[in-house]
Amino acid sequence: MTVYVDGERHRALPGQTVAALLLATGHRSWRTTRLGGRPRGVFCGIGVCYDCLLVVNGLPDVRACLRELRDGDRVETLRGARLPACTEAPETVRPVRDTADAEEADDEADEVA
């Protein structure tokens, strides 16, 4: 079966997950964190950590470790992805942080205190 990753054609096996294909083709990460640009890919491999998110056929936030490929799938990685513009007043919006970013912010707060 044929699938496309960022426009590049790949052959996939029946039952193969998106993450398995990406790992088999040499990809170790396929998204970066919003804060800090840290690379992310498969971490837990069972859908719990959400580190392997990407876009499949236009649907965002697909966990690559759980999603089995289908013929013709179009996968998009999320390097440097940005959140859509917000309509709320800036003072009411707090950034969503991933675990590593939150721990770093906690460490910085401890240093200031």
C-alpha positions as CSV (number, residue, x, y, z in Angstrom):
1,M,0.0,0.0,0.0
2,T,1.2,3.5,-0.7
3,V,1.1,6.4,1.8
4,Y,2.6,9.9,1.7
5,V,4.6,11.6,4.5
6,D,5.0,15.3,3.9
7,G,4.4,14.7,0.3
8,E,7.0,11.9,0.0
9,R,5.8,8.5,-1.2
10,H,6.3,5.5,1.0
11,R,5.3,1.8,0.9
12,A,3.6,0.6,4.0
13,L,2.6,-2.9,5.3
14,P,-0.9,-3.9,6.2
15,G,-1.4,-3.2,10.0
16,Q,1.6,-0.9,10.2
17,T,1.1,2.2,12.4
18,V,2.2,5.6,11.3
19,A,4.9,5.6,14.0
20,A,6.2,2.2,12.8
21,L,6.5,3.5,9.3
22,L,8.2,6.7,10.4
23,L,10.7,4.8,12.6
24,A,11.3,2.2,9.8
25,T,12.2,5.1,7.4
26,G,14.6,6.7,9.8
27,H,12.5,9.4,11.4
28,R,13.1,9.7,15.1
29,S,11.0,12.8,15.7
30,W,8.2,14.4,13.7
31,R,7.0,17.3,15.8
32,T,8.6,20.0,17.9
33,T,7.3,21.5,21.1
34,R,5.7,25.0,20.9
35,L,8.0,26.3,23.6
36,G,11.7,25.6,23.0
37,G,11.3,23.6,19.8
38,R,12.3,20.3,21.4
39,P,11.9,17.3,19.1
40,R,9.2,14.7,19.9
41,G,8.3,11.3,18.4
42,V,7.4,8.0,20.0
43,F,7.9,7.9,23.7
44,C,5.4,5.5,25.4
45,G,4.2,3.8,22.2
46,I,0.7,3.1,23.7
47,G,-1.1,6.4,23.2
48,V,-0.7,7.8,26.7
49,C,1.9,10.5,26.4
50,Y,0.7,12.3,23.2
51,D,4.3,13.0,22.1
52,C,3.7,11.4,18.7
53,L,1.0,13.7,17.4
54,L,0.8,14.6,13.8
55,V,-1.8,15.2,11.0
56,V,-3.3,12.4,9.0
57,N,-5.6,13.2,6.0
58,G,-6.1,16.8,7.4
59,L,-7.1,15.6,10.8
60,P,-4.9,17.1,13.5
61,D,-3.7,15.6,16.8
62,V,-3.6,12.0,15.6
63,R,-1.4,9.7,17.8
64,A,1.0,8.1,15.4
65,C,1.6,5.1,17.7
66,L,-2.1,4.1,17.6
67,R,-3.2,5.0,14.0
68,E,-2.9,2.1,11.5
69,L,-2.1,3.3,8.0
70,R,-4.5,2.9,5.1
71,D,-3.8,3.0,1.4
72,G,-3.5,6.6,0.2
73,D,-3.1,8.2,3.7
74,R,-1.4,11.6,3.7
75,V,0.6,12.2,6.9
76,E,2.0,15.7,7.8
77,T,4.6,16.2,10.5
78,L,4.3,19.1,12.9
79,R,7.8,20.7,13.0
80,G,7.5,24.3,14.1
81,A,3.7,24.0,14.3
82,R,1.9,27.0,15.8
83,L,-1.4,27.3,17.5
84,P,-4.2,29.2,15.6
85,A,-4.8,32.8,16.5
86,C,-6.8,33.4,19.6
87,T,-9.7,35.7,19.9
88,E,-9.5,36.1,23.7
89,A,-7.8,39.1,25.3
90,P,-4.1,38.3,25.8
91,E,-4.2,38.7,29.6
92,T,-6.8,35.9,29.9
93,V,-4.8,33.4,27.8
94,R,-2.2,31.1,29.3
95,P,0.1,29.0,27.1
96,V,-0.4,25.3,27.1
97,R,2.9,23.7,28.1
98,D,4.1,20.1,27.6
99,T,5.5,18.3,30.6
100,A,9.2,19.2,29.9
101,D,8.3,22.9,29.5
102,A,6.3,22.9,32.7
103,E,9.1,21.4,34.7
104,E,11.5,23.9,33.2
105,A,9.2,26.8,34.2
106,D,8.9,25.3,37.7
107,D,12.7,25.2,38.0
108,E,13.0,28.8,36.9
109,A,10.3,29.9,39.4
110,D,12.2,28.1,42.2
111,E,15.4,30.0,41.2
112,V,13.6,33.3,41.4
113,A,12.0,32.6,44.8
